């Protein structure tokens, strides 16, 4: 190895979790002497047990709560484009088997052995999000590895996530290769449009792929309300699969614009209508004196809980959502509610949904409890990173 790497030492007893397979060491578990504190954020380092034994290689940021993120338990490894390329190749092989078309989440951070890295693939375009100082520092190496494995035409570095601030990183979007213009994608056999540079997150939410297919299966000949529709992932697919009429509601004009384009691309623009509105207001209006009923109501809101301090009030947002949405569901119809707040765990979410139903004086049954699609795997030691929860109910 060209340059000797710095070492970070775990405090007494703090090596146990890492030895048990956990990929992180928190700052309070590390001996933060002056030398360690002076290691530049994002450096590669040896992670050492209190005995001095090297447990592996980490990216290190002395200013972050998640100070060390394990890249490999082999301290002899060289972290270069070949190393990253092998992980990318494995992740791509898995997705190709699971999804079949090159439109998927290619890298889902720790679960794919690349902590701090998200890559969504749109055919020959990639959208990359780097959420740790370590991976940000490795940007050129990662780009080289992506190039070697996939030779993409376009690479957008969508580095605008708020978590970057916790790592002392700037929030910015840059196009590393190609033009980063909106692009067509295929999902569940339908065509959609994702704006890779200006869209929300990576431009598309692949995590709902399986839930969209399931809901579309319930929507044949049905009337459908798709609240928080973004670019039509649920609503346009439902229309393509035979829904009678679909209403998409979102407050983002750009998102609805992409949804409109998708409706056209799939030949269902006569079936889908669009309403740019605040969701709660729109739901209240629809539930007014001449309450309209829908056979299927889909609610896939943004994270209501963004930090621990708003856990209680945020979680109640799901109750309110169900209180407002349930009255719009026809008897025997279906309600889908999702939460992507990682701080809200499944029992808390289910409890809020239950309360919302009670508020709306509706009864029913949970048909399906689901999460993110298979291209969003979970590291076994980080069960809390399984952020997406969804319940599908039939209402009486
Ligand atoms: N269901 C979508 C993803 C939803 S993401 C899909 O399948 O792809 C959340 C969406 O909620 C975003 O499109 C965002 O613009 C919208 N949104 C956020 N707050 C909103 C509000 N108060 N009212 C209406 N839409 C909102």
Boltz pocket constraint, residues with backbone or C-beta under 6 A from the ligand:
constraints:
  - pocket:
      binder: B
      contacts: [[A, 200], [A, 204], [A, 205], [A, 208], [A, 227], [A, 228], [A, 229], [A, 230], [A, 231], [A, 232], [A, 233], [A, 234], [A, 249], [A, 250], [A, 251], [A, 252], [A, 255], [A, 277], [A, 278], [A, 279], [A, 280], [A, 300], [A, 301], [A, 302]]
      max_distance: 6.0
